[in-house]
């Protein structure tokens, strides 16, 4: 399975319509600020990564993730295992 950085780059590339190897930090930052779905996806992936460590950071992130889900009306379980390019999987289902 890909690491967190690669998965987020692939998700950003799917939202931006570019190759995932060409994605830079500024692309991720702009997409994170402008696109609610990408923000929720990033937090989903981060929460999935830290879910094995049930410390304070995990519980704070879980509360923040839940608030984002309610705010944007996007319901994705953080334990969902999805490869890179999450957006194309969702749009293919529609």
C-alpha positions in Angstrom: 0.0 0.0 0.0 1.2 3.5 -0.8 2.3 5.8 2.0 0.2 8.8 3.1 2.1 11.4 1.1 1.7 9.4 -2.2 -2.0 8.8 -1.6 -2.6 12.5 -1.0 -0.6 13.4 -4.1 -2.7 11.0 -6.1 -5.9 12.4 -4.7 -4.8 16.0 -5.5 -3.9 14.9 -9.0 -7.3 13.5 -9.5 -9.0 16.7 -8.3 -6.6 18.9 -10.4 -6.5 16.7 -13.5 -2.8 16.3 -13.6 -0.2 13.6 -13.3 0.4 12.7 -9.6 4.2 12.9 -10.0 3.9 16.5 -11.0 2.0 17.5 -7.9 3.9 19.9 -5.6 3.1 21.1 -2.1 1.5 24.4 -3.4 -0.9 22.3 -5.5 -1.9 20.3 -2.4 -2.3 23.5 -0.3 -4.5 25.3 -2.9 -6.7 22.2 -3.4 -7.0 21.7 0.4 -8.2 25.3 0.9 -10.5 25.5 -2.2 -12.0 22.0 -2.3 -14.0 20.6 0.7 -14.0 17.0 -0.6 -10.2 17.0 -0.8 -10.0 18.4 2.7 -12.2 15.6 4.0 -10.3 13.0 2.0 -6.9 14.2 3.5 -8.3 14.0 7.0 -9.8 10.6 6.3 -6.4 9.3 5.1 -4.5 10.9 8.1 -7.0 9.5 10.6 -6.7 6.0 9.0 -3.0 6.2 9.3 -3.0 7.2 13.0 -5.9 5.0 14.1 -3.6 2.4 15.5 -2.3 4.8 18.1 -5.3 5.7 20.4 -3.7 8.7 22.0 -4.9 12.3 22.4 -4.0 13.3 18.8 -6.2 10.5 17.5 -9.2 11.6 19.5 -8.7 15.2 18.6 -8.4 14.4 14.9 -11.4 12.1 15.0 -13.5 15.0 16.5 -12.2 17.4 13.8 -12.9 14.8 11.1 -16.4 14.4 12.3 -17.0 18.2 12.3 -15.7 18.4 8.7 -18.1 15.6 7.7 -21.1 17.4 9.3 -20.0 20.8 7.9 -19.6 19.6 4.3 -22.2 16.8 4.3 -19.7 14.2 3.2 -19.9 10.8 5.0 -16.8 8.6 4.5 -15.7 6.2 7.1 -12.1 6.8 8.1 -11.4 3.0 8.1 -12.3 2.7 4.5 -9.3 1.3 2.5 -9.1 3.0 -0.8 -6.1 3.2 -3.1 -4.9 6.3 -4.8 -7.1 8.4 -7.0 -10.1 8.3 -4.7 -12.1 10.8 -6.8 -12.2 8.6 -9.9 -13.6 5.7 -7.8 -16.4 7.9 -6.5 -17.3 9.4 -9.9 -17.3 6.0 -11.5 -19.9 4.8 -9.0 -22.2 7.7 -10.1 
